[in-house]
Every structure is written in structure tokens, then in C-alpha cells.
Amino acid sequence: MANKLRLSESEWRQRLSPEAYQVLREHGTEAPWTGCFVSTKEPGTYVCAACHNPLFKSGEKFESGTGWPSFTRPVSPDSVEEYEDRSYGMIRTEVRCARCDSHLGHVFPDGPPPTGLRYCINSICVKHVAEGESLPLVEAEST
């Protein structure tokens, strides 16, 4: 994985739309069935919308019926990080981008084989990169 991307919250606000900032940086969530990637099936890779870190392959995407894009596993174990989330009176496992620490969604132990996991990810947190294409990693601006 590439080096950590560390920006001030002011820099993130300049780079992200208000909606993306609220979910990615303030750990929000988009309403179910509203995200653009809920039903997509195009081959490729889903990358972090904030830094372009590769997160999930389209072949790991499945229809969970939850209203959010769901995946069985990340591209690699070091592409995401997991944290205990005790918000809203629940205990869940939050998923963040390992490169920029942006909130992506949550992982649950109710997915299909072979992993049994369901990475429930907000559409606004990812970009789809078609098979054979790539996006350069976002870098911090020089000061």
C-alpha cells in the first residue's frame, strides 16, 4: 500500500463535495438504495473516492439486499482498516481506507461464502475504475 495521505480537515473540505465530506470524514452514511453503485456489475476495481486507494474488485461484489454496495473481501488485507464502532447504541465494525483514514462503511459477519463477510460500503465513498484503466493516487499538495 502507498504511504499514508494526511491532510487537514480544511484541505479535505476543499477536495470533497459537502455530501462526500459528511460520509468520508464525519463517518456519516448515505440513505439506502440512493447510491450509484448499489446494482452495478461492470468489471473493474472500486477505489477510495478521497485518495484512489484500490479497495474492492468487482468480482467480490454481491447483491445483499441492504441498499448499499456489498463485497466479500477487500483487494488486499492492507487496503482497509477496521475499528470498533459503538455509535447509535450498537457495536459494529467500521471500515476505513487504510491510506487516508476515510470512513467507507461497516463489515458484518453475514456475507456469502467463502469469507462469510459483508463489507457494506457507501457508494459516495468509492469510484469505479473500469478494467484496464487506472487512477493515480491522490497526493498532498506541496506547500
C-alpha positions in Angstrom: 0.0 0.0 0.0 1.1 3.6 -0.7 2.2 6.0 2.0 -0.5 7.4 4.3 -2.2 10.5 3.0 -2.6 13.0 5.8 -4.5 16.3 5.1 -6.1 18.8 7.4 -9.9 18.8 7.6 -9.8 22.1 5.8 -8.0 20.5 2.9 -10.4 17.6 2.8 -13.3 20.1 2.7 -11.7 21.8 -0.3 -11.3 18.5 -2.1 -14.6 16.8 -1.4 -18.2 17.7 -2.0 -20.2 18.5 1.1 -22.0 15.2 0.8 -18.8 13.2 0.4 -17.1 15.0 3.3 -20.0 14.2 5.6 -19.7 10.5 4.9 -16.0 10.1 4.3 -14.7 12.4 7.0 -17.5 12.7 9.5 -18.4 9.0 9.4 -21.9 9.5 8.0 -24.0 7.2 5.9 -25.9 7.7 2.7 -29.6 6.6 2.6 -30.1 3.0 1.4 -30.9 2.5 -2.3 -29.7 6.0 -3.1 -26.0 5.2 -4.1 -25.0 4.9 -7.7 -23.2 1.6 -7.2 -25.9 -0.5 -5.5 -26.7 -2.5 -8.6 -23.7 -2.1 -10.9 -22.0 -5.1 -12.3 -19.3 -3.7 -14.6 -15.8 -5.3 -14.3 -13.1 -3.3 -12.5 -12.0 -2.0 -9.2 -13.6 0.2 -6.6 -11.2 2.8 -5.3 -11.4 5.2 -2.4 -13.2 8.4 -3.6 -10.9 10.5 -1.5 -7.5 9.1 -2.4 -7.9 6.5 -5.1 -6.5 3.6 -3.0 -7.8 0.3 -4.5 -10.3 -1.2 -2.2 -12.6 -3.8 -3.8 -12.7 -5.8 -7.0 -16.0 -6.0 -8.8 -15.8 -9.8 -8.7 -16.2 -9.7 -4.9 -19.4 -7.6 -5.2 -22.8 -9.2 -4.5 -26.4 -8.3 -4.1 -27.0 -8.1 -0.3 -30.5 -6.6 -0.4 -29.4 -4.0 2.1 -29.4 -0.9 -0.2 -25.6 -0.5 -0.2 -22.9 -2.0 -2.4 -21.6 -5.1 -0.7 -18.4 -7.0 -1.1 -17.0 -10.3 0.3 -13.4 -9.1 0.8 -11.1 -6.1 0.1 -8.4 -6.1 -2.7 -5.8 -6.9 -0.1 -5.8 -7.2 3.7 -3.9 -3.9 4.0 -6.2 -1.8 1.8 -8.7 -1.2 4.6 -8.6 -0.9 8.3 -11.2 -2.0 10.8 -12.3 -0.2 14.0 -14.8 -0.9 16.7 -17.8 1.4 16.3 -20.1 1.9 19.3 -22.2 4.7 17.8 -26.0 4.7 17.8 -26.2 2.2 20.7 -24.8 -0.6 18.5 -21.5 -2.5 18.4 -20.3 -2.7 14.8 -17.0 -2.9 12.9 -16.3 0.3 10.9 -14.2 0.0 7.7 -11.8 2.8 6.7 -9.5 3.4 3.9 -6.0 2.3 5.1 -4.3 5.1 3.1 -6.4 8.2 4.0 -8.4 7.0 7.0 -11.7 7.9 5.3 -14.8 6.2 6.6 -16.2 3.7 4.0 -18.9 1.8 5.8 -19.1 -1.3 8.0 -18.3 -5.0 7.8 -20.7 -7.7 9.1 -20.4 -11.5 9.6 -23.4 -12.3 7.5 -22.0 -12.5 3.9 -21.8 -15.4 1.5 -19.0 -17.9 1.2 -16.1 -18.1 1.0 -15.5 -15.4 3.6 -18.9 -15.1 5.3 -18.3 -11.3 5.4 -20.3 -8.4 4.0 -18.4 -5.2 3.5 -21.3 -2.8 3.4 -19.9 0.3 1.6 -21.4 3.7 0.9 -21.4 4.4 -2.9 -20.2 8.0 -2.3 -17.1 6.6 -0.7 -15.9 4.8 -3.8 -15.2 5.4 -7.5 -15.4 2.6 -10.1 -12.4 2.2 -12.3 -13.1 0.1 -15.4 -11.0 -3.0 -16.0 -7.7 -2.0 -17.7 -7.9 1.7 -16.6 -6.3 3.3 -13.5 -6.5 6.4 -11.4 -3.3 7.9 -9.9 -3.2 8.0 -6.2 -4.2 11.4 -4.8 -1.2 13.2 -3.3 -0.9 16.0 -0.8 -0.3 19.4 -2.3 3.2 20.8 -1.9 3.4 23.6 0.5 
